[in-house]
């Protein structure tokens, strides 16, 4: 396989669909299930692939996969060369199957595949590099998921906190979004992350504030509102809590 060869596609297949490659291929294969159900067989064991299933097959790994009986399987796929070293961050197995349950991450992966499909078809300038960039994003998500096992509802809350950092966030709204009671969400969140939801939100805000104070030239009062605090004294107190100093002290030596 040529170093710049990359193939990608989007299939919707009935249960007559099956692919068998006893000796695999000399490239990597990444498959993401969008809907329906498929299967992949590895070492004699059949694994069902439903929405959110990400399958990565290494070069030389026997390939046997298809649509599950009495189902339709909609999936996107990409064959790519071994030049993407991000695969080294993943468990060194012939086959890796990760179920992405978080809908926001599912959408992120779907959008990455959509870019791969578009760029590989258009073949514009730097199309291969653009495709590899999107593939790296997916592989890094897989590596992150392999290292950290977390309840998908907590992942969704973390995503919402990062997306809505500048807004007023209510525990009741978060709980309703992920289908938990406020008390259950609070307990599960702290059990999973080690922090309360409000501490996590404030820590996110202060981490962003640190970067802005160090690199943007904006004043502490401007940054306070940029990151979502509505009260400067509260911002100062939280900054001291997470950084061990006030914003003004930090700005005198932002690299300490």
Beta strands, then each sheet from edge to edge (+ up, - down):
strand 1: 7-13
strand 2: 18-21
strand 3: 28-36
strand 4: 38-42
strand 5: 45-49
strand 6: 53-57
strand 7: 63-67
strand 8: 73-80
strand 9: 95-99
sheet 1: 1+ 8- 3+ 6- 9+
sheet 2: 2+ 7- 4+ 5-
end
